[in-house]
Amino acid sequence: MLDITTTKQAIKNRFKGKKSKTDKVADYEVLIIGAGIAGIGMACRLQQQQHKGLFGHKAPQKQKQAKPTNKQKPPQRFAILEKRTDLGGTWDLFTYPGIRSDSDALTFGYNFRPWLDYRMLAAGDDIKRYIADTAREFGVTEHIHYQHEVQEISWSSEDQQWSATIKNHASGEMFVKTAKFIVGATGYYDYEQGYRPHFEGEENFHGQIVHPQHWNNLDYDDKKVVVIGSGATAMTLLPALVDKDSAQCARHVTMLQRTPTYVASVPGDDHAIDWLSGKFSPLSKEQAYTLLRARNVLRQQGLYKVATHAPKVMKAVLRSGVKKELKGSGVDSKHFVPDYNPWDQRVCAVPDGDLFKALQDKRATVVTDQISHFTETGVMLQSGQHLDADIIVTATGLKLQMLGGAAVYIDGQAVDIGTRMTYKAVMIEDIPNLAALFGYTNASWTLKIDLACQYVVRLLGYMHKNRYQVALPQAQTADMTACAQVDTVMGSLSSGYVRRGKNELPKQGDRYPWFVTNNYLSDRIMLKYRKIKDDWLRFSR
């Protein structure tokens, strides 16, 4: 069992004015774990700011710094360690038909590199290409080390640096690299396996059972497919599997859900950038992008406010939209009427109502029921209905995980991140020099990621300017006695995968700076403009 008191005391001892007993030079100033959209974004922000004095390029004039000897070379600026063989993260892992973003592309892209494609919801391969192009443009690609898995990170208060135990999956070699600061850009789920419940009798099924996380060029052409689930993945798969214009087309797809999900049809295309930057417009495409991105941010925030403050109104709007899409189809709209409020779980966006069109054309069916057991030829439901299937897709959710599964130690003591609070939804209570990047659950993931990256750059700049070596978020006595750990960092959602993985994620409190705002405008002020130094972030030289 983790001795939290001992761990915290070890950290506090570092702040009694003692200087490091060693002069060890770290291998890297910043070590980024993960080369997905967050890791590449973090690296690009570091590249943008390197000329402003980060990484020791320009030391303050107050004191002279000794030049490193030949035995002590200065640290490299940063490196990205990626377990997979390519960048992209989620967008490299998931390859199932129809994979796309579930929020608009203008806010999903980086604000420092405009997304100029016209599609409202970006396709997975386009997102990966965008990430790769961004990495090349900002000179980040050369800093990525593929097939490098960080298995453990260990902080030394004496050395004031992290040691990362790394496995090179290409060679099998294990080695250690040190860094002054670590950024966890691994997302929040296990890439190796999704959540996969066991179904009674599944060993009797004669067909294929596959999880979307491991699609592997599945042959579904002219097959009867049952998709178990009602989240964004299932909503995406259903119309894509019966798309007659694709290389493969299933004979029929049944989406089997235990409970309904809110669904909203959105336009498939958005040509507003072309319109605003047209022949007779004074605006460039980049300027049009900035305006439209702001429009979409405000729209997202406004809809979320309505959903949380007037849920009955949002329910009525969503239900009305579903009834309109299903008119004349014979499909009961009850399949899209949950018993929870909008945004207790994410609202699924479907471009041009593709889900409803598939239902209208009778190429697909939605069934709301419980599974009794699998049979040789499909799924038997508790109602007695049998669903015939050649393939069963278990779109049953994700398995949550922090830092790509890397173990965390501080001065030899194991740290359970699930017992610590998040600081500004960027750092973690009582863990020095570590940022764990989380995006929004109620808006585009990248919006919050980019704000967090900018905050990390500001923090590093502040530390360099003031010659600080350590930044440690610590709760005050009043916080510890009164600040309730009300939920996880993703606590705004009640989705099954979030509830199942609640012990894996940092907690949030009920007051600043320990709670998650889920508000871009508030976070923009907090992370971009508020002073770095406050009553909770302690610094040490």
C-alpha positions in Angstrom: 0.0 0.0 0.0 1.3 3.4 -0.9 2.6 5.5 2.0 1.4 8.9 0.8 2.6 10.7 4.0 6.1 9.4 3.5 6.1 10.4 -0.2 4.8 13.9 0.6 7.4 14.3 3.4 10.2 13.4 1.0 9.0 16.1 -1.4 8.6 18.7 1.4 12.1 18.1 2.6 13.4 19.2 -0.8 11.9 22.7 -0.1 13.8 23.5 3.1 16.5 25.4 1.3 18.9 22.6 0.6 20.6 22.6 -2.8 21.2 19.6 -4.9 24.1 17.5 -3.6 25.0 16.5 -7.1 25.8 18.3 -10.3 24.3 15.8 -12.7 23.3 17.2 -16.0 20.1 15.8 -17.4 20.0 14.3 -20.9 17.0 16.5 -21.8 15.4 19.6 -20.6 11.9 18.2 -21.6 10.9 14.7 -22.3 7.6 14.3 -24.0 5.9 10.9 -23.8 3.7 10.3 -26.9 3.7 11.5 -30.5 0.0 12.0 -30.9 -1.8 15.3 -31.4 -0.9 16.4 -27.9 2.8 15.4 -28.0 3.4 17.0 -31.4 1.5 20.1 -30.3 3.7 20.4 -27.2 6.9 20.0 -29.2 5.7 22.7 -31.7 5.1 25.1 -28.9 8.6 24.4 -27.5 10.1 25.0 -31.0 8.2 28.3 -31.3 9.5 29.6 -27.9 13.1 28.4 -28.0 14.4 31.8 -29.0 12.9 33.5 -25.9 15.4 32.1 -23.5 14.2 28.6 -22.8 16.6 25.8 -22.4 19.5 28.0 -21.3 20.0 29.8 -24.6 20.3 33.1 -22.8 21.1 33.0 -19.1 20.0 36.0 -16.9 22.6 38.6 -16.4 22.5 38.7 -12.6 24.9 35.8 -12.1 27.5 34.2 -14.3 26.9 30.5 -15.0 29.8 28.2 -15.3 30.2 26.7 -18.7 29.7 23.0 -18.9 32.9 20.9 -19.1 33.5 18.4 -21.8 32.3 15.7 -19.4 29.1 17.6 -18.8 27.4 18.6 -22.0 24.3 20.8 -21.8 21.0 18.9 -22.0 19.3 18.5 -25.3 16.2 20.7 -25.5 13.6 18.0 -25.8 12.8 14.5 -27.2 9.6 12.7 -27.9 9.3 9.0 -27.1 6.7 7.1 -29.0 5.9 3.4 -28.4 4.3 2.9 -31.8 6.1 2.8 -35.2 4.5 6.1 -36.4 3.2 9.3 -35.0 -0.5 10.2 -34.7 -1.6 8.5 -31.5 -5.3 7.8 -31.7 -5.3 8.5 -35.4 -2.6 5.9 -36.1 -4.1 3.3 -33.8 -7.7 3.3 -35.0 -8.3 2.2 -38.6 -11.9 1.1 -38.6 -14.2 2.3 -41.4 -15.4 5.9 -41.0 -13.0 6.9 -38.2 -13.3 10.6 -37.7 -13.2 13.4 -35.2 -16.3 13.9 -33.1 -15.9 17.7 -32.9 -15.5 20.3 -35.7 -12.2 20.4 -37.5 -11.6 24.1 -37.1 -11.4 23.8 -33.3 -9.8 20.3 -33.5 -6.8 21.6 -35.4 -4.0 23.6 -33.8 -4.6 27.3 -33.6 -1.0 28.0 -34.7 -1.5 26.0 -37.9 -4.9 26.5 -39.5 -7.0 23.6 -40.6 -8.3 24.7 -44.0 -10.2 21.6 -45.1 -13.9 22.1 -45.8 -15.2 19.0 -44.0 -16.9 19.6 -40.7 -15.8 16.4 -39.1 -12.3 15.4 -40.2 -11.5 11.9 -41.3 -8.9 9.9 -39.3 -6.4 9.7 -42.1 -6.7 13.4 -42.8 -6.0 14.1 -39.1 -2.9 11.9 -39.1 -1.6 13.6 -42.2 -2.3 17.0 -40.6 -0.3 16.0 -37.5 2.6 14.7 -39.6 2.7 17.8 -41.8 2.7 20.0 -38.7 5.6 18.0 -37.2 7.6 18.4 -40.4 6.8 22.1 -40.7 8.0 22.9 -37.2 11.1 20.7 -37.3 9.7 18.3 -34.7 10.0 15.0 -36.7 13.8 14.7 -36.0 13.1 14.7 -32.3 10.8 11.6 -32.3 12.1 8.3 -31.2 9.8 5.5 -32.3 9.3 2.1 -30.7 10.5 3.7 -27.4 8.2 2.8 -24.5 8.6 4.7 -21.2 7.9 2.0 -18.6 8.8 3.9 -15.5 9.6 7.5 -14.4 11.4 8.2 -11.2 12.0 11.6 -9.6 15.1 12.3 -7.5 14.9 15.2 -5.2 18.6 15.2 -4.7 19.4 15.3 -8.4 16.3 17.5 -9.2 15.5 15.5 -12.3 13.5 12.5 -13.6 15.0 9.2 -14.7 12.9 7.5 -17.4 13.3 3.7 -17.9 12.8 3.1 -21.6 12.4 0.0 -23.7 13.4 0.0 -27.3 11.0 -2.4 -28.9 13.0 -2.6 -32.1 16.2 -3.9 -30.4 14.8 -5.1 -27.1 17.3 -2.8 -25.2 16.4 -1.3 -21.9 18.0 2.0 -20.9 17.6 5.1 -18.8 17.4 8.8 -19.9 17.1 11.7 -17.5 15.1 14.9 -17.9 14.4 18.0 -16.0 10.7 18.1 -16.9 8.3 15.4 -18.3 5.2 16.0 -20.3 2.8 13.1 -20.5 1.0 13.4 -23.9 -0.3 9.8 -24.0 -4.0 10.5 -23.8 -6.1 8.7 -21.3 -6.6 5.2 -22.5 -4.7 1.9 -22.9 -3.5 1.5 -26.5 -2.9 -2.2 -26.1 -6.5 -3.2 -25.3 -9.9 -1.7 -25.1 -12.6 -2.5 -22.6 -13.9 -5.9 -23.6 -16.5 -7.5 -21.4 -17.0 -11.3 -21.5 -20.3 -12.4 -23.0 -21.8 -15.7 -22.0 -21.5 -18.3 -24.8 -19.1 -16.2 -26.9 -16.8 -19.2 -27.3 -19.7 -20.9 -29.2 -20.0 -18.2 -31.9 -18.7 -19.4 -35.2 -18.0 -16.0 -36.7 -15.5 -13.3 -35.9 -15.5 -11.1 -32.8 -13.4 -7.9 -33.1 -12.9 -4.8 -31.0 -12.6 -1.5 -33.1 -9.2 -0.9 -31.5 -7.9 -3.9 -33.4 -9.7 -3.7 -36.7 -6.7 -5.0 -38.8 -8.3 -4.8 -42.3 -11.3 -6.9 -41.4 -13.2 -8.4 -44.3 -16.8 -7.5 -43.8 -18.0 -7.4 -47.4 -21.5 -8.9 -47.8 -21.5 -10.0 -44.1 -24.1 -9.5 -41.5 -22.6 -7.4 -38.7 -23.7 -6.7 -35.2 -22.1 -3.7 -33.5 -22.4 -3.8 -29.7 -22.4 -0.2 -28.3 -24.0 3.2 -28.6 -21.1 5.6 -28.4 -19.3 7.6 -31.1 -17.5 4.5 -32.5 -20.7 2.6 -33.0 -22.4 5.6 -34.5 -19.5 6.0 -36.9 -19.2 2.4 -37.9 -22.9 1.8 -38.7 -23.2 4.1 -41.8 -19.6 3.4 -42.9 -20.1 -0.4 -43.0 -23.1 -0.1 -45.3 -21.6 2.6 -47.6 -22.1 1.3 -51.1 -19.4 3.6 -52.5 -16.7 1.9 -50.3 -14.5 -1.0 -51.3 -16.5 -3.1 -48.9 -20.2 -3.1 -48.0 -21.8 -5.2 -45.3 -25.1 -6.9 -46.2 -26.7 -5.5 -43.1 -25.6 -3.9 -39.8 -27.4 -4.0 -36.5 -26.3 -1.6 -33.8 -27.2 -3.2 -30.5 -27.3 -0.8 -27.6 -28.1 -1.3 -23.9 -29.1 2.3 -23.5 -29.7 5.1 -26.1 -27.3 8.0 -26.7 -28.1 11.6 -27.8 -27.4 12.1 -31.5 -27.3 15.4 -33.5 -27.0 15.8 -37.2 -24.4 18.4 -38.3 -23.5 19.7 -41.8 -21.0 17.5 -43.5 -19.1 20.4 -45.1 -18.3 23.9 -44.0 -17.2 26.2 -46.8 -17.3 29.4 -44.7 -13.5 29.8 -44.9 -13.7 30.0 -48.7 -16.6 32.4 -48.6 -15.0 34.7 -46.0 -11.6 34.7 -47.9 -13.1 34.9 -51.4 -12.1 37.0 -54.3 -13.8 40.2 -53.1 -12.9 39.7 -49.4 -10.0 41.5 -47.6 -9.5 38.5 -45.4 -6.9 35.8 -45.9 -7.7 32.2 -45.3 -5.7 32.3 -42.1 -7.7 35.4 -40.9 -11.0 33.7 -41.9 -9.9 30.6 -40.0 -9.3 32.6 -36.8 -12.7 34.2 -37.0 -14.5 30.9 -37.7 -12.6 29.1 -35.0 -13.7 31.7 -32.5 -17.3 31.3 -33.8 -17.2 27.6 -33.3 -15.7 27.9 -29.8 -18.4 30.3 -28.7 -21.0 28.0 -30.3 -19.7 25.0 -28.4 -19.6 26.9 -25.1 -23.1 28.2 -25.7 -24.6 24.8 -26.4 -22.9 23.3 -23.4 -24.2 26.1 -21.2 -27.7 25.5 -22.4 -27.4 21.8 -21.9 -26.2 22.1 -18.3 -28.4 25.0 -17.2 -31.6 24.3 -19.3 -31.4 20.5 -20.0 -35.1 20.3 -20.8 -34.6 22.8 -23.6 -31.6 20.9 -25.1 -33.5 17.6 -24.7 -36.4 19.0 -26.7 -34.1 20.3 -29.4 -32.2 17.0 -29.8 -35.4 14.9 -29.8 -37.0 17.2 -32.4 -34.0 16.8 -34.6 -34.1 13.0 -34.4 -37.8 12.8 -35.2 -37.2 15.0 -38.2 -34.4 12.8 -39.5 -36.4 9.6 -38.9 -39.7 10.8 -40.4 -41.3 8.2 -42.6 -38.6 5.6 -41.8 -40.7 3.5 -39.4 -37.8 3.7 -36.9 -38.9 4.5 -33.4 -37.1 7.6 -32.1 -37.1 6.0 -28.6 -33.7 4.5 -29.6 -32.2 8.0 -29.4 -33.9 9.2 -26.2 -31.6 8.6 -23.2 -32.8 8.8 -19.6 -29.9 11.2 -18.7 -29.4 14.9 -19.5 -27.4 16.0 -22.6 -23.7 16.1 -22.0 -23.8 13.8 -19.0 -22.3 11.8 -21.8 -21.0 13.2 -25.0 -23.5 14.1 -27.7 -22.7 12.1 -30.9 -22.4 14.3 -34.0 -23.2 12.6 -37.3 -22.3 14.4 -40.6 -25.3 15.1 -42.9 -27.3 12.6 -40.8 -25.5 9.7 -42.3 -26.6 7.4 -39.5 -30.2 8.2 -40.0 -29.9 7.8 -43.8 -28.6 4.3 -43.3 -31.6 3.5 -41.1 -34.0 5.1 -43.6 -32.6 2.9 -46.4 -33.1 -0.2 -44.3 -29.4 -1.1 -44.7 -29.1 -0.9 -40.9 -31.1 -1.4 -37.8 -30.9 -0.1 -34.2 -32.0 -2.4 -31.4 -32.2 -1.4 -27.7 -32.0 -4.5 -25.5 -29.9 -6.6 -23.2 -27.7 -9.5 -24.3 -28.6 -12.9 -22.9 -25.9 -14.9 -24.6 -24.0 -15.5 -27.8 -25.1 -18.4 -30.0 -23.3 -20.2 -32.8 -24.9 -17.8 -35.3 -25.3 -14.5 -33.5 -26.7 -12.9 -30.3 -29.7 -13.9 -28.3 -31.3 -11.0 -26.5 -33.1 -11.0 -23.2 -36.3 -10.2 -25.0 -36.1 -13.4 -26.9 -35.1 -11.8 -30.2 -32.1 -13.3 -32.0 -29.7 -11.2 -34.1 -28.0 -13.2 -36.8 -24.3 -12.2 -37.4 -21.2 -13.2 -39.3 -19.2 -10.6 -37.4 -19.7 -9.1 -33.9 -18.0 -5.8 -33.2 -17.6 -5.0 -29.5 -17.6 -1.2 -29.5 -17.8 -1.4 -25.8 -15.4 1.4 -24.8 -11.9 2.1 -23.7 -9.7 1.0 -20.8 -8.4 4.1 -19.0 -4.7 4.5 -18.3 -2.3 7.3 -17.4 1.1 8.1 -18.9 0.9 5.2 -21.2 1.0 2.8 -18.2 4.4 4.1 -16.9 4.9 3.6 -13.2 5.7 6.7 -11.2 8.1 7.0 -8.3 9.3 9.9 -6.2 12.5 9.3 -4.2 11.9 5.6 -4.4 8.2 5.7 -3.3 5.5 4.5 -5.7 2.9 7.2 -6.5 -0.7 6.4 -7.2 -1.8 9.2 -9.5 -5.5 8.2 -8.9 -5.2 9.6 -5.4 -3.8 13.0 -6.3 -5.7 16.1 -7.5 -5.1 17.8 -10.8 -3.6 21.3 -10.7 -5.2 23.6 -13.3 -5.9 20.3 -15.2 -2.3 20.4 -16.3 0.0 19.3 -13.4 -0.6 16.9 -10.6 -0.6 17.5 -6.8 2.7 16.7 -5.1 4.4 15.5 -8.3 7.2 17.9 -9.3 8.1 18.9 -12.9 5.4 16.8 -14.5 2.5 17.9 -16.8 -0.2 15.4 -17.9 -2.1 16.8 -20.9 -5.9 16.4 -20.9 -8.3 17.9 -23.5 -11.9 18.8 -23.2 -14.7 16.3 -22.9 -17.4 18.8 -23.8 -15.6 20.4 -26.8 -12.6 19.7 -29.1 -9.9 17.9 -27.3 -7.2 20.0 -28.8 -8.6 23.3 -27.5 -7.5 22.5 -24.0 -4.4 20.6 -25.1 -3.0 23.7 -26.8 -3.8 25.9 -23.8 -2.0 23.4 -21.5 1.0 23.4 -23.9 1.2 27.1 -23.8 1.0 27.1 -20.0 3.9 24.5 -19.8 6.0 26.8 -22.0 5.2 29.8 -19.8 6.1 27.8 -16.7 9.4 26.7 -18.2 10.2 30.2 -19.2 9.4 31.5 -15.7 11.6 28.8 -14.1 14.5 29.6 -16.4 14.2 33.3 -15.8 14.3 32.8 -12.1 16.8 30.0 -12.0 14.2 27.6 -10.5 14.9 23.9 -10.9 11.6 22.5 -9.5 7.9 23.4 -9.7 5.7 21.5 -7.3 1.9 21.9 -7.0 0.9 21.5 -3.3 -2.4 21.8 -1.6 -2.5 24.2 1.4 -3.7 23.0 4.8 -7.1 24.6 4.1 -7.4 22.7 0.8 -6.5 19.4 2.4 -9.2 19.7 5.1 -11.9 21.3 3.0 -11.3 20.6 -0.6 -13.3 17.5 -1.4 -12.1 15.3 -4.2 -15.4 15.5 -6.0 -14.5 13.5 -9.2 -11.9 12.6 -11.7 -10.3 15.0 -14.2 -12.9 13.6 -16.7 -15.7 13.8 -14.1 -18.1 15.9 -16.3 -18.9 12.6 -18.1 -20.9 9.7 -16.7 -19.9 7.3 -19.5 -19.3 3.7 -18.5 -15.6 3.8 -19.5 -15.0 6.9 -17.3 -16.8 5.3 -14.3 -14.9 2.0 -14.7 -11.5 3.8 -14.8 -12.1 6.4 -12.1 -9.2 5.0 -10.0 -6.7 5.5 -12.8 -7.2 9.2 -13.3 -6.2 12.2 -11.2 -9.0 13.6 -9.1 -10.4 17.2 -9.1 -11.4 19.2 -6.1 -14.3 21.6 -5.6 -12.2 24.9 -5.7 -9.5 26.7 -7.6 -7.0 25.5 -8.7 -8.0 21.9 -8.2 -11.1 21.8 -10.3 -11.7 21.3 -14.0 -13.6 24.2 -15.6 -14.5 22.6 -18.9 -14.7 26.2 -20.1 -12.3 27.4 -22.9 -12.7 31.1 -22.1 -12.0 30.7 -18.4 -9.0 28.3 -19.1 -7.6 30.7 -21.7 -7.4 33.5 -19.0 -6.0 31.1 -16.4 -3.4 29.3 -18.5 -2.3 32.1 -20.9 -2.5 35.3 -18.8 -2.6 34.7 -15.1 0.7 34.9 -13.2 2.6 31.6 -13.0 3.4 32.0 -9.3 0.5 31.5 -7.0 -0.2 30.1 -3.5 -0.1 26.5 -4.6 2.8 26.1 -7.0 6.0 26.1 -5.1 9.4 26.6 -6.6 12.9 25.6 -5.6 16.4 26.2 -6.8 
